[in-house]
Amino acid sequence: MVELYLPMFLMFLIVLVICSVMFLGGQFVGPKNPTPEKMQPFECGNDSDGARGVRMSVKFYLTAILFVVFDVETVFMYPWAALFRTLGWTGFLSMFGFIVALLVALAYCWKKGALEWES
């Protein structure tokens, strides 16, 4: 059992080492000279007043959440596609039910107007 998961754990270890080296390298090697001008928000070459008076619409957050939900659910299809032939009819029917549930959720969101940016 251990030899089955060993490549995955080695990959996680390598990724952890690479991320740690990059993070710590940026923290310790990078020049640090924080001046008041450098600490101000910068936006497209213009001085920024910040987001003091900006009220974001709920539609923005709803669209972002829907994007994340449907994006994560499509990630679940990749392992199924990789094992498509070995799963047989049981795997096919379970993925068919999953896709039908996704389509029902998408139709519900569409019907409620959650995908409309302009209101």
C-alpha positions in Angstrom: 0.0 0.0 0.0 2.9 2.4 0.9 4.5 1.9 -2.5 1.2 2.9 -4.2 1.2 6.3 -2.5 4.9 6.9 -2.3 5.2 8.9 -5.7 2.4 11.2 -4.5 4.0 11.9 -1.2 7.3 12.5 -2.9 5.7 15.0 -5.2 4.1 16.8 -2.2 7.5 16.9 -0.5 9.2 18.3 -3.5 6.4 20.9 -3.9 6.7 21.8 -0.3 10.5 22.3 -0.5 10.2 24.4 -3.7 7.5 26.6 -2.2 9.4 27.0 1.0 12.7 27.9 -0.8 10.9 30.5 -2.9 9.0 32.0 0.0 12.0 32.2 2.3 14.3 33.4 -0.5 12.0 36.3 -1.2 11.8 37.1 2.5 15.5 36.9 3.2 17.2 37.8 0.0 15.0 40.6 -1.3 15.9 44.2 -0.6 13.8 45.9 2.1 13.5 49.6 2.0 9.9 50.5 2.9 9.4 54.2 2.3 6.0 56.0 2.8 5.8 56.4 -1.0 6.3 52.7 -1.6 3.7 51.7 1.0 0.9 53.6 -0.8 -1.5 51.7 -2.9 -0.7 51.7 -6.6 -3.3 51.3 -9.3 -2.5 51.5 -13.0 -0.1 54.4 -12.6 -2.7 56.6 -10.9 -2.8 57.6 -7.3 -5.4 55.6 -5.5 -7.8 56.8 -2.9 -8.5 53.2 -1.9 -11.9 51.5 -1.9 -13.4 53.7 0.7 -16.6 54.7 -1.0 -16.9 51.6 -3.3 -19.8 49.3 -2.6 -19.5 46.1 -4.5 -22.7 44.6 -5.9 -23.9 41.2 -4.6 -24.0 40.0 -8.2 -20.2 40.2 -8.3 -19.9 37.8 -5.3 -22.6 35.5 -6.6 -20.9 35.2 -10.0 -17.6 34.6 -8.3 -19.0 31.8 -6.1 -20.8 30.2 -9.0 -17.6 30.2 -11.0 -15.7 28.6 -8.2 -18.4 25.9 -7.6 -18.7 24.9 -11.2 -15.0 25.0 -11.8 -14.3 22.8 -8.8 -17.0 20.3 -9.9 -15.4 20.0 -13.4 -12.2 19.1 -11.7 -14.0 16.0 -10.4 -14.5 14.9 -13.9 -10.7 14.5 -14.7 -10.1 11.4 -12.5 -13.3 9.8 -13.8 -12.1 10.4 -17.4 -8.7 8.9 -16.6 -10.4 5.7 -15.2 -13.3 5.7 -17.6 -12.7 2.2 -19.0 -12.0 0.5 -15.6 -15.0 1.9 -13.9 -17.5 0.2 -16.2 -21.2 1.0 -16.2 -21.3 1.8 -12.5 -18.8 4.6 -13.0 -20.6 5.8 -16.2 -24.0 5.9 -14.4 -22.7 7.7 -11.4 -21.0 10.3 -13.5 -24.1 10.6 -15.6 -26.1 11.4 -12.4 -23.4 13.9 -11.4 -23.6 15.7 -14.7 -27.4 15.7 -14.6 -27.2 17.3 -11.1 -24.8 19.9 -12.5 -27.1 20.7 -15.4 -30.1 21.0 -13.1 -28.1 23.4 -10.8 -27.0 25.4 -13.9 -30.6 25.6 -15.2 -31.8 26.8 -11.8 -29.1 29.5 -11.6 -29.9 30.6 -15.1 -33.7 30.7 -14.4 -33.1 32.8 -11.3 -31.0 35.2 -13.2 -27.8 34.6 -11.3 -25.8 34.5 -14.5 -27.0 37.9 -15.7 -24.5 40.6 -15.0 -26.8 43.6 -15.9 -29.9 43.8 -13.7 
